[in-house]
Amino acid sequence: MVRYSNNLIIMKNITVLKLDHQGNEVTRYGGEVQSLTGDKVVIETRFMADDLEFHGMTFGKGDLFLETFYFDRWYNIFEVHDRGNGNLKGWYCNLGYPAEIDGAVVSYRDLALDLLVFPDGRQLVLDEDEFEALPIPLADKQSVISALRELQIKFKRVEGG
């Protein structure tokens, strides 16, 4: 078990729910809590689908994902490591509403827009058209765009040291 700072206790095993913009379940999978604080939870998961080539990055069955879900930010960050040698493959960032946690379940409402970051610093913004077409309030769209800019700056710093 992991103790949360407000004395909420959750199990080490946790379920992750990816929801669409309306809150409907898209997918669910399990993981193991690595840390939990007042503003985020870090979960270790394994990629369980068949190997997938994705915009120049391969997600391999068994790859390690360290997934950070923030309760106060409009994104989450998946750090991807190779299943064989543990080398960093890059980061996959989902933009959406801040994550919520309820006992042994963490959920997030995905808003289509993603940022893929390679270890060499290259960045690729994905699904901009899908994001623009979402019927969500303009203020929410602006929050997502601000969050994207924050991530792009964050990863430029990572690249530069």
JOPE-V402622 format. One record per pair of residues at least 24 apart in sequence whose C-alpha atoms are under 8 Angstrom apart, sorted by sequence separation. I is the first residue (numbers start at 0). GAP is how many residues later the second one is. D is the distance in whole Angstrom. If there is no record, write none. Layout:
# JOPE-V402622
i=[I | I]
gap=[GAP | GAP]
d=[D | D]
This chain:
# JOPE-V402622
i=[41 | 42 | 72 | 73 | 91 | 41 | 42 | 72 | 90 | 91 | 41 | 71 | 72 | 89 | 90 | 40 | 41 | 70 | 71 | 89 | 90 | 39 | 40 | 69 | 70 | 89 | 39 | 40 | 68 | 69 | 70 | 88 | 89 | 122 | 39 | 68 | 88 | 1 | 38 | 39 | 87 | 3 | 4 | 5 | 38 | 39 | 56 | 1 | 2 | 3 | 4 | 37 | 38 | 56 | 114 | 1 | 3 | 120 | 120 | 120 | 116 | 120 | 119 | 118 | 95 | 94 | 94 | 94 | 56 | 73 | 74 | 73 | 74 | 73 | 72 | 20 | 22 | 21 | 16 | 18 | 20 | 14 | 15 | 16 | 17 | 18 | 19 | 20 | 13 | 14 | 15 | 16 | 17 | 18 | 19 | 20 | 12 | 13 | 14 | 15 | 16 | 17 | 18 | 19 | 10 | 13 | 17 | 9 | 10 | 8 | 9 | 7 | 20 | 20]
gap=[24 | 24 | 24 | 24 | 24 | 25 | 25 | 25 | 25 | 25 | 26 | 26 | 26 | 26 | 26 | 27 | 27 | 27 | 27 | 27 | 27 | 28 | 28 | 28 | 28 | 28 | 29 | 29 | 29 | 29 | 29 | 29 | 29 | 29 | 30 | 30 | 30 | 31 | 31 | 31 | 31 | 32 | 32 | 32 | 32 | 32 | 32 | 33 | 33 | 33 | 33 | 33 | 33 | 33 | 33 | 34 | 34 | 34 | 35 | 37 | 38 | 38 | 39 | 40 | 48 | 49 | 52 | 53 | 61 | 69 | 69 | 70 | 72 | 73 | 74 | 75 | 86 | 87 | 88 | 88 | 88 | 89 | 89 | 89 | 89 | 89 | 89 | 89 | 90 | 90 | 90 | 90 | 90 | 90 | 90 | 90 | 91 | 91 | 91 | 91 | 91 | 91 | 91 | 91 | 92 | 92 | 92 | 93 | 93 | 94 | 94 | 95 | 113 | 115]
d=[7 | 5 | 7 | 5 | 5 | 6 | 6 | 5 | 6 | 6 | 4 | 6 | 8 | 8 | 5 | 6 | 6 | 5 | 8 | 6 | 7 | 7 | 5 | 6 | 5 | 5 | 5 | 7 | 8 | 6 | 6 | 7 | 5 | 8 | 4 | 6 | 6 | 7 | 6 | 6 | 7 | 6 | 6 | 8 | 5 | 8 | 7 | 8 | 8 | 6 | 6 | 8 | 6 | 8 | 8 | 7 | 7 | 7 | 7 | 8 | 8 | 5 | 7 | 8 | 7 | 6 | 7 | 7 | 8 | 7 | 8 | 6 | 7 | 6 | 7 | 8 | 6 | 8 | 7 | 7 | 5 | 6 | 6 | 6 | 6 | 6 | 5 | 6 | 5 | 5 | 5 | 5 | 5 | 5 | 5 | 6 | 7 | 6 | 6 | 6 | 7 | 6 | 6 | 7 | 8 | 7 | 7 | 5 | 6 | 7 | 5 | 8 | 8 | 8]
